[in-house]
Amino acid sequence: MKLSNILAVSALTLSQTVFASPLTFELKKGEDECFYTLTSDIDCDITYYFAVQDAPKNDYNINYKIYGPANHQQPIIERANERQGEWAFLGDDKGEYKFCFEGGKTGNKVVDFEIKYDCKQNNDVRSKNREERKKLRNLRDFDSKEDDLQTTLDDSIDTIERQLYSLENDMNYYNTRNSRNHLTVKSTESRIGWFSMYGILLVVGMSAAQILVLQFFFKQSRKSNV
């Protein structure tokens, strides 16, 4: 493991709820760069952000894969030809998640990257309901076919529940982000108005100053002629 990756692991696994400062790394041509985060429980919200800041020949798109603790060979998320992204997903398993970025063929790129996760939701009603379903599943005395069907239904419910929860978190995040961006736009519009007024006053002041200077020079030239 590279030194930058070791530092990333240390920074991203300091506490149960991790808020990591963005890392800036160089994605070299033809090479892969991987980073890791270690979740302390199941069903943790994992959020990641990346943006390509510099690239040769305007080739800002990169490919990346995310691997779960159960299998570091088969990615759970795979994206191609993206310049930046800010996404969240639910980490079903406890353990090490790996984020790998693939270097392109045009040259080295500079990428900002951040991972954070939160496992606080494990004590909510959703997890309690899932545990109750598991207990009921163990107490049932069905034949093998009925038991397999019930297990499949329970697993499907769990999956849908996780996806809905992740979608709810994403919607809340984007709603907050949209409100923040709206306030930024309103503040920028206000500043543009004030800057326009200052620009008009500056132009008027410069014009008045030029007129006064020209009048002064004309008066001095008339006095010298007399």
MARPA-640808 format. One record per residue (C-alpha): x, y, z; residue in three letters. Coordinates in pm, 1 decimal. Layout:
// MARPA-640808
<r><u>X</u><v>Y</v><w>Z</w><bavo>ALA</bavo></r>
...
END
This chain:
// MARPA-640808
<r><u>0.0</u><v>0.0</v><w>0.0</w><bavo>MET</bavo></r>
<r><u>134.3</u><v>345.4</v><w>-91.2</w><bavo>LYS</bavo></r>
<r><u>220.8</u><v>604.5</v><w>172.9</w><bavo>LEU</bavo></r>
<r><u>-62.4</u><v>832.7</v><w>59.5</w><bavo>SER</bavo></r>
<r><u>-309.1</u><v>545.4</v><w>97.8</w><bavo>ASN</bavo></r>
<r><u>-180.8</u><v>464.7</v><w>447.0</w><bavo>ILE</bavo></r>
<r><u>-226.1</u><v>828.1</v><w>548.6</w><bavo>LEU</bavo></r>
<r><u>-573.7</u><v>823.8</v><w>401.2</w><bavo>ALA</bavo></r>
<r><u>-669.0</u><v>514.6</v><w>601.2</w><bavo>VAL</bavo></r>
<r><u>-537.7</u><v>673.2</v><w>920.9</w><bavo>SER</bavo></r>
<r><u>-726.3</u><v>995.2</v><w>860.4</w><bavo>ALA</bavo></r>
<r><u>-1051.3</u><v>825.8</v><w>762.6</w><bavo>LEU</bavo></r>
<r><u>-1073.2</u><v>577.0</v><w>1051.3</w><bavo>THR</bavo></r>
<r><u>-1017.1</u><v>796.6</v><w>1357.1</w><bavo>LEU</bavo></r>
<r><u>-1373.8</u><v>778.0</v><w>1489.2</w><bavo>SER</bavo></r>
<r><u>-1706.7</u><v>610.2</v><w>1437.4</w><bavo>GLN</bavo></r>
<r><u>-1847.9</u><v>908.0</v><w>1253.8</w><bavo>THR</bavo></r>
<r><u>-1576.3</u><v>1028.7</v><w>1020.2</w><bavo>VAL</bavo></r>
<r><u>-1552.9</u><v>1371.6</v><w>866.6</w><bavo>PHE</bavo></r>
<r><u>-1236.8</u><v>1379.1</v><w>661.3</w><bavo>ALA</bavo></r>
<r><u>-1074.9</u><v>1683.5</v><w>512.0</w><bavo>SER</bavo></r>
<r><u>-1051.6</u><v>1659.0</v><w>133.2</w><bavo>PRO</bavo></r>
<r><u>-739.6</u><v>1484.1</v><w>9.9</w><bavo>LEU</bavo></r>
<r><u>-562.1</u><v>1600.2</v><w>-303.8</w><bavo>THR</bavo></r>
<r><u>-366.4</u><v>1336.1</v><w>-489.8</w><bavo>PHE</bavo></r>
<r><u>-205.8</u><v>1285.3</v><w>-827.5</w><bavo>GLU</bavo></r>
<r><u>-364.2</u><v>1017.2</v><w>-1043.3</w><bavo>LEU</bavo></r>
<r><u>-77.6</u><v>903.7</v><w>-1261.7</w><bavo>LYS</bavo></r>
<r><u>-113.4</u><v>794.2</v><w>-1620.6</w><bavo>LYS</bavo></r>
<r><u>-194.2</u><v>425.2</v><w>-1657.2</w><bavo>GLY</bavo></r>
<r><u>-195.9</u><v>358.4</v><w>-1281.6</w><bavo>GLU</bavo></r>
<r><u>-471.3</u><v>298.3</v><w>-1024.7</w><bavo>ASP</bavo></r>
<r><u>-495.3</u><v>482.7</v><w>-694.8</w><bavo>GLU</bavo></r>
<r><u>-697.5</u><v>323.2</v><w>-411.6</w><bavo>CYS</bavo></r>
<r><u>-818.2</u><v>459.4</v><w>-78.5</w><bavo>PHE</bavo></r>
<r><u>-979.7</u><v>277.2</v><w>211.9</w><bavo>TYR</bavo></r>
<r><u>-1224.8</u><v>348.0</v><w>491.5</w><bavo>THR</bavo></r>
<r><u>-1311.2</u><v>109.6</v><w>775.1</w><bavo>LEU</bavo></r>
<r><u>-1670.5</u><v>119.5</v><w>901.5</w><bavo>THR</bavo></r>
<r><u>-1733.2</u><v>21.6</v><w>1263.0</w><bavo>SER</bavo></r>
<r><u>-2082.5</u><v>-122.5</v><w>1214.6</w><bavo>ASP</bavo></r>
<r><u>-2332.5</u><v>-242.2</v><w>955.3</w><bavo>ILE</bavo></r>
<r><u>-2573.0</u><v>-13.6</v><w>766.8</w><bavo>ASP</bavo></r>
<r><u>-2348.9</u><v>293.7</v><w>776.7</w><bavo>CYS</bavo></r>
<r><u>-2410.4</u><v>590.3</v><w>549.0</w><bavo>ASP</bavo></r>
<r><u>-2098.3</u><v>632.9</v><w>335.2</w><bavo>ILE</bavo></r>
<r><u>-2061.3</u><v>961.1</v><w>148.2</w><bavo>THR</bavo></r>
<r><u>-1785.3</u><v>1038.4</v><w>-97.1</w><bavo>TYR</bavo></r>
<r><u>-1688.0</u><v>1334.2</v><w>-310.8</w><bavo>TYR</bavo></r>
<r><u>-1430.6</u><v>1375.3</v><w>-584.5</w><bavo>PHE</bavo></r>
<r><u>-1344.7</u><v>1635.7</v><w>-846.9</w><bavo>ALA</bavo></r>
<r><u>-1071.2</u><v>1642.3</v><w>-1110.7</w><bavo>VAL</bavo></r>
<r><u>-894.2</u><v>1976.5</v><w>-1071.9</w><bavo>GLN</bavo></r>
<r><u>-625.4</u><v>1952.0</v><w>-1337.6</w><bavo>ASP</bavo></r>
<r><u>-578.2</u><v>1727.9</v><w>-1640.2</w><bavo>ALA</bavo></r>
<r><u>-379.6</u><v>1735.1</v><w>-1967.1</w><bavo>PRO</bavo></r>
<r><u>-551.2</u><v>1801.3</v><w>-2299.5</w><bavo>LYS</bavo></r>
<r><u>-880.6</u><v>1882.5</v><w>-2121.0</w><bavo>ASN</bavo></r>
<r><u>-929.0</u><v>1512.5</v><w>-2043.2</w><bavo>ASP</bavo></r>
<r><u>-1100.1</u><v>1553.1</v><w>-1704.5</w><bavo>TYR</bavo></r>
<r><u>-1303.3</u><v>1231.3</v><w>-1709.2</w><bavo>ASN</bavo></r>
<r><u>-1196.0</u><v>937.6</v><w>-1492.6</w><bavo>ILE</bavo></r>
<r><u>-1326.3</u><v>590.8</v><w>-1404.2</w><bavo>ASN</bavo></r>
<r><u>-1363.6</u><v>459.3</v><w>-1050.9</w><bavo>TYR</bavo></r>
<r><u>-1487.3</u><v>151.5</v><w>-864.6</w><bavo>LYS</bavo></r>
<r><u>-1602.0</u><v>92.8</v><w>-506.8</w><bavo>ILE</bavo></r>
<r><u>-1554.9</u><v>-244.9</v><w>-338.6</w><bavo>TYR</bavo></r>
<r><u>-1729.5</u><v>-370.8</v><w>-25.6</w><bavo>GLY</bavo></r>
<r><u>-1578.1</u><v>-569.7</v><w>263.3</w><bavo>PRO</bavo></r>
<r><u>-1727.1</u><v>-897.7</v><w>140.0</w><bavo>ALA</bavo></r>
<r><u>-1549.3</u><v>-896.8</v><w>-195.9</w><bavo>ASN</bavo></r>
<r><u>-1260.0</u><v>-676.0</v><w>-306.3</w><bavo>HIS</bavo></r>
<r><u>-1271.5</u><v>-827.1</v><w>-654.3</w><bavo>GLN</bavo></r>
<r><u>-1631.6</u><v>-748.6</v><w>-754.0</w><bavo>GLN</bavo></r>
<r><u>-1722.2</u><v>-376.5</v><w>-727.4</w><bavo>PRO</bavo></r>
<r><u>-2050.6</u><v>-275.3</v><w>-568.7</w><bavo>ILE</bavo></r>
<r><u>-2043.2</u><v>59.2</v><w>-754.5</w><bavo>ILE</bavo></r>
<r><u>-1873.9</u><v>132.3</v><w>-1085.8</w><bavo>GLU</bavo></r>
<r><u>-1873.7</u><v>461.3</v><w>-1276.2</w><bavo>ARG</bavo></r>
<r><u>-1702.1</u><v>566.1</v><w>-1599.4</w><bavo>ALA</bavo></r>
<r><u>-1614.4</u><v>896.7</v><w>-1767.4</w><bavo>ASN</bavo></r>
<r><u>-1704.5</u><v>1129.4</v><w>-1481.3</w><bavo>GLU</bavo></r>
<r><u>-1529.9</u><v>1454.4</v><w>-1394.5</w><bavo>ARG</bavo></r>
<r><u>-1676.4</u><v>1494.8</v><w>-1047.2</w><bavo>GLN</bavo></r>
<r><u>-1930.8</u><v>1331.7</v><w>-820.5</w><bavo>GLY</bavo></r>
<r><u>-2087.3</u><v>1358.5</v><w>-478.6</w><bavo>GLU</bavo></r>
<r><u>-2285.4</u><v>1051.3</v><w>-380.1</w><bavo>TRP</bavo></r>
<r><u>-2395.5</u><v>849.5</v><w>-79.8</w><bavo>ALA</bavo></r>
<r><u>-2472.8</u><v>482.1</v><w>-38.2</w><bavo>PHE</bavo></r>
<r><u>-2558.8</u><v>248.0</v><w>246.6</w><bavo>LEU</bavo></r>
<r><u>-2277.0</u><v>19.5</v><w>358.7</w><bavo>GLY</bavo></r>
<r><u>-2455.8</u><v>-307.1</v><w>436.2</w><bavo>ASP</bavo></r>
<r><u>-2147.9</u><v>-480.0</v><w>577.1</w><bavo>ASP</bavo></r>
<r><u>-1905.5</u><v>-388.1</v><w>850.5</w><bavo>LYS</bavo></r>
<r><u>-1544.8</u><v>-362.0</v><w>742.6</w><bavo>GLY</bavo></r>
<r><u>-1313.7</u><v>-208.0</v><w>486.2</w><bavo>GLU</bavo></r>
<r><u>-1447.9</u><v>-31.0</v><w>176.2</w><bavo>TYR</bavo></r>
<r><u>-1209.0</u><v>36.5</v><w>-108.0</w><bavo>LYS</bavo></r>
<r><u>-1232.2</u><v>327.8</v><w>-354.1</w><bavo>PHE</bavo></r>
<r><u>-1015.7</u><v>287.6</v><w>-665.3</w><bavo>CYS</bavo></r>
<r><u>-957.9</u><v>550.0</v><w>-936.5</w><bavo>PHE</bavo></r>
<r><u>-821.9</u><v>445.4</v><w>-1273.2</w><bavo>GLU</bavo></r>
<r><u>-551.5</u><v>655.3</v><w>-1437.8</w><bavo>GLY</bavo></r>
<r><u>-615.3</u><v>753.0</v><w>-1797.9</w><bavo>GLY</bavo></r>
<r><u>-397.7</u><v>737.5</v><w>-2106.6</w><bavo>LYS</bavo></r>
<r><u>-336.1</u><v>1108.1</v><w>-2167.3</w><bavo>THR</bavo></r>
<r><u>-133.3</u><v>1203.2</v><w>-1859.6</w><bavo>GLY</bavo></r>
<r><u>-135.3</u><v>1267.7</v><w>-1485.0</w><bavo>ASN</bavo></r>
<r><u>-439.3</u><v>1427.7</v><w>-1321.1</w><bavo>LYS</bavo></r>
<r><u>-491.0</u><v>1611.2</v><w>-992.6</w><bavo>VAL</bavo></r>
<r><u>-798.3</u><v>1494.0</v><w>-799.5</w><bavo>VAL</bavo></r>
<r><u>-968.4</u><v>1614.7</v><w>-480.6</w><bavo>ASP</bavo></r>
<r><u>-1124.8</u><v>1331.6</v><w>-281.7</w><bavo>PHE</bavo></r>
<r><u>-1315.8</u><v>1295.3</v><w>44.9</w><bavo>GLU</bavo></r>
<r><u>-1486.0</u><v>1005.5</v><w>227.5</w><bavo>ILE</bavo></r>
<r><u>-1701.4</u><v>1019.5</v><w>537.6</w><bavo>LYS</bavo></r>
<r><u>-1941.9</u><v>779.2</v><w>701.2</w><bavo>TYR</bavo></r>
<r><u>-2199.5</u><v>774.9</v><w>979.1</w><bavo>ASP</bavo></r>
<r><u>-2320.9</u><v>469.1</v><w>1168.6</w><bavo>CYS</bavo></r>
<r><u>-2555.3</u><v>645.0</v><w>1409.5</w><bavo>LYS</bavo></r>
<r><u>-2872.4</u><v>526.6</v><w>1237.9</w><bavo>GLN</bavo></r>
<r><u>-2817.9</u><v>168.5</v><w>1357.3</w><bavo>ASN</bavo></r>
<r><u>-3031.0</u><v>231.3</v><w>1665.5</w><bavo>ASN</bavo></r>
<r><u>-3333.4</u><v>359.2</v><w>1475.5</w><bavo>ASP</bavo></r>
<r><u>-3670.4</u><v>195.0</v><w>1420.8</w><bavo>VAL</bavo></r>
<r><u>-3565.4</u><v>57.9</v><w>1082.0</w><bavo>ARG</bavo></r>
<r><u>-3292.4</u><v>-160.4</v><w>1232.6</w><bavo>SER</bavo></r>
<r><u>-3519.0</u><v>-276.2</v><w>1514.7</w><bavo>LYS</bavo></r>
<r><u>-3783.6</u><v>-383.0</v><w>1265.1</w><bavo>ASN</bavo></r>
<r><u>-3525.1</u><v>-578.0</v><w>1067.7</w><bavo>ARG</bavo></r>
<r><u>-3406.4</u><v>-755.5</v><w>1382.3</w><bavo>GLU</bavo></r>
<r><u>-3764.0</u><v>-844.1</v><w>1472.7</w><bavo>GLU</bavo></r>
<r><u>-3818.1</u><v>-995.3</v><w>1128.2</w><bavo>ARG</bavo></r>
<r><u>-3505.0</u><v>-1205.1</v><w>1170.2</w><bavo>LYS</bavo></r>
<r><u>-3625.7</u><v>-1333.1</v><w>1508.0</w><bavo>LYS</bavo></r>
<r><u>-3965.4</u><v>-1421.9</v><w>1364.9</w><bavo>LEU</bavo></r>
<r><u>-3793.6</u><v>-1596.4</v><w>1075.3</w><bavo>ARG</bavo></r>
<r><u>-3599.7</u><v>-1816.7</v><w>1317.5</w><bavo>ASN</bavo></r>
<r><u>-3914.3</u><v>-1903.3</v><w>1515.9</w><bavo>LEU</bavo></r>
<r><u>-4118.5</u><v>-2011.8</v><w>1214.1</w><bavo>ARG</bavo></r>
<r><u>-4153.5</u><v>-2385.1</v><w>1149.3</w><bavo>ASP</bavo></r>
<r><u>-4221.2</u><v>-2397.1</v><w>773.7</w><bavo>PHE</bavo></r>
<r><u>-4107.4</u><v>-2650.3</v><w>523.3</w><bavo>ASP</bavo></r>
<r><u>-3796.1</u><v>-2571.2</v><w>321.0</w><bavo>SER</bavo></r>
<r><u>-3975.7</u><v>-2416.0</v><w>22.2</w><bavo>LYS</bavo></r>
<r><u>-4190.9</u><v>-2185.9</v><w>233.9</w><bavo>GLU</bavo></r>
<r><u>-3893.3</u><v>-2094.4</v><w>449.1</w><bavo>ASP</bavo></r>
<r><u>-3683.3</u><v>-2009.8</v><w>142.5</w><bavo>ASP</bavo></r>
<r><u>-3965.5</u><v>-1797.4</v><w>4.1</w><bavo>LEU</bavo></r>
<r><u>-4008.9</u><v>-1613.1</v><w>332.3</w><bavo>GLN</bavo></r>
<r><u>-3635.2</u><v>-1557.3</v><w>357.1</w><bavo>THR</bavo></r>
<r><u>-3627.7</u><v>-1416.4</v><w>4.5</w><bavo>THR</bavo></r>
<r><u>-3918.7</u><v>-1183.8</v><w>82.3</w><bavo>LEU</bavo></r>
<r><u>-3755.6</u><v>-1064.6</v><w>404.1</w><bavo>ASP</bavo></r>
<r><u>-3427.3</u><v>-1000.5</v><w>226.3</w><bavo>ASP</bavo></r>
<r><u>-3609.5</u><v>-808.8</v><w>-47.5</w><bavo>SER</bavo></r>
<r><u>-3785.4</u><v>-596.2</v><w>214.1</w><bavo>ILE</bavo></r>
<r><u>-3453.1</u><v>-525.7</v><w>383.1</w><bavo>ASP</bavo></r>
<r><u>-3294.7</u><v>-424.5</v><w>52.8</w><bavo>THR</bavo></r>
<r><u>-3582.8</u><v>-195.8</v><w>-41.2</w><bavo>ILE</bavo></r>
<r><u>-3577.7</u><v>-44.3</v><w>306.2</w><bavo>GLU</bavo></r>
<r><u>-3206.4</u><v>29.8</v><w>283.1</w><bavo>ARG</bavo></r>
<r><u>-3243.9</u><v>181.5</v><w>-62.1</w><bavo>GLN</bavo></r>
<r><u>-3534.7</u><v>401.4</v><w>49.4</w><bavo>LEU</bavo></r>
<r><u>-3337.3</u><v>517.1</v><w>350.4</w><bavo>TYR</bavo></r>
<r><u>-3037.1</u><v>598.8</v><w>132.7</w><bavo>SER</bavo></r>
<r><u>-3265.3</u><v>782.4</v><w>-111.7</w><bavo>LEU</bavo></r>
<r><u>-3418.4</u><v>980.4</v><w>174.2</w><bavo>GLU</bavo></r>
<r><u>-3073.4</u><v>1083.9</v><w>294.1</w><bavo>ASN</bavo></r>
<r><u>-2973.1</u><v>1186.5</v><w>-57.9</w><bavo>ASP</bavo></r>
<r><u>-3290.5</u><v>1393.2</v><w>-101.1</w><bavo>MET</bavo></r>
<r><u>-3236.9</u><v>1567.7</v><w>233.6</w><bavo>ASN</bavo></r>
<r><u>-2876.1</u><v>1636.9</v><w>141.5</w><bavo>TYR</bavo></r>
<r><u>-2963.1</u><v>1780.7</v><w>-199.3</w><bavo>TYR</bavo></r>
<r><u>-3243.8</u><v>1987.0</v><w>-47.3</w><bavo>ASN</bavo></r>
<r><u>-2998.9</u><v>2138.6</v><w>200.1</w><bavo>THR</bavo></r>
<r><u>-2744.0</u><v>2192.1</v><w>-75.7</w><bavo>ARG</bavo></r>
<r><u>-3004.8</u><v>2355.4</v><w>-300.2</w><bavo>ASN</bavo></r>
<r><u>-3111.3</u><v>2592.6</v><w>-21.7</w><bavo>SER</bavo></r>
<r><u>-2749.3</u><v>2683.3</v><w>45.3</w><bavo>ARG</bavo></r>
<r><u>-2681.1</u><v>2745.6</v><w>-323.0</w><bavo>ASN</bavo></r>
<r><u>-2997.9</u><v>2956.5</v><w>-349.9</w><bavo>HIS</bavo></r>
<r><u>-2880.5</u><v>3175.4</v><w>-63.6</w><bavo>LEU</bavo></r>
<r><u>-2539.9</u><v>3206.1</v><w>-230.7</w><bavo>THR</bavo></r>
<r><u>-2703.8</u><v>3316.3</v><w>-556.5</w><bavo>VAL</bavo></r>
<r><u>-2916.3</u><v>3576.5</v><w>-376.3</w><bavo>LYS</bavo></r>
<r><u>-2610.0</u><v>3709.0</v><w>-194.6</w><bavo>SER</bavo></r>
<r><u>-2416.7</u><v>3724.3</v><w>-522.6</w><bavo>THR</bavo></r>
<r><u>-2701.2</u><v>3914.0</v><w>-692.8</w><bavo>GLU</bavo></r>
<r><u>-2702.5</u><v>4166.3</v><w>-409.8</w><bavo>SER</bavo></r>
<r><u>-2327.3</u><v>4213.9</v><w>-437.7</w><bavo>ARG</bavo></r>
<r><u>-2352.0</u><v>4256.5</v><w>-814.3</w><bavo>ILE</bavo></r>
<r><u>-2602.6</u><v>4539.1</v><w>-761.5</w><bavo>GLY</bavo></r>
<r><u>-2377.8</u><v>4716.5</v><w>-514.4</w><bavo>TRP</bavo></r>
<r><u>-2070.8</u><v>4667.3</v><w>-732.4</w><bavo>PHE</bavo></r>
<r><u>-2263.3</u><v>4815.6</v><w>-1027.2</w><bavo>SER</bavo></r>
<r><u>-2353.0</u><v>5121.5</v><w>-821.4</w><bavo>MET</bavo></r>
<r><u>-1992.9</u><v>5160.4</v><w>-708.8</w><bavo>TYR</bavo></r>
<r><u>-1878.0</u><v>5125.7</v><w>-1071.3</w><bavo>GLY</bavo></r>
<r><u>-2120.5</u><v>5396.9</v><w>-1187.8</w><bavo>ILE</bavo></r>
<r><u>-2014.4</u><v>5631.5</v><w>-908.7</w><bavo>LEU</bavo></r>
<r><u>-1648.7</u><v>5560.1</v><w>-987.6</w><bavo>LEU</bavo></r>
<r><u>-1699.5</u><v>5640.2</v><w>-1358.5</w><bavo>VAL</bavo></r>
<r><u>-1887.4</u><v>5961.6</v><w>-1274.5</w><bavo>VAL</bavo></r>
<r><u>-1619.0</u><v>6062.4</v><w>-1025.9</w><bavo>GLY</bavo></r>
<r><u>-1339.6</u><v>5994.3</v><w>-1275.3</w><bavo>MET</bavo></r>
<r><u>-1521.0</u><v>6196.3</v><w>-1541.5</w><bavo>SER</bavo></r>
<r><u>-1568.8</u><v>6490.1</v><w>-1304.0</w><bavo>ALA</bavo></r>
<r><u>-1204.5</u><v>6471.9</v><w>-1199.7</w><bavo>ALA</bavo></r>
<r><u>-1090.5</u><v>6475.4</v><w>-1563.5</w><bavo>GLN</bavo></r>
<r><u>-1307.6</u><v>6780.7</v><w>-1636.7</w><bavo>ILE</bavo></r>
<r><u>-1168.5</u><v>6966.8</v><w>-1335.8</w><bavo>LEU</bavo></r>
<r><u>-810.7</u><v>6880.9</v><w>-1433.6</w><bavo>VAL</bavo></r>
<r><u>-865.9</u><v>6999.2</v><w>-1793.2</w><bavo>LEU</bavo></r>
<r><u>-1024.1</u><v>7324.8</v><w>-1670.4</w><bavo>GLN</bavo></r>
<r><u>-728.8</u><v>7380.5</v><w>-1440.8</w><bavo>PHE</bavo></r>
<r><u>-477.3</u><v>7332.7</v><w>-1726.4</w><bavo>PHE</bavo></r>
<r><u>-673.5</u><v>7568.2</v><w>-1957.4</w><bavo>PHE</bavo></r>
<r><u>-683.2</u><v>7838.4</v><w>-1689.4</w><bavo>LYS</bavo></r>
<r><u>-309.5</u><v>7805.4</v><w>-1630.8</w><bavo>GLN</bavo></r>
<r><u>-237.1</u><v>7828.4</v><w>-2004.4</w><bavo>SER</bavo></r>
<r><u>-446.7</u><v>8148.1</v><w>-2037.7</w><bavo>ARG</bavo></r>
<r><u>-266.8</u><v>8309.6</v><w>-1747.6</w><bavo>LYS</bavo></r>
<r><u>71.6</u><v>8227.6</v><w>-1898.6</w><bavo>SER</bavo></r>
<r><u>-36.3</u><v>8379.6</v><w>-2238.1</w><bavo>ASN</bavo></r>
<r><u>-146.8</u><v>8704.1</v><w>-2071.9</w><bavo>VAL</bavo></r>
END
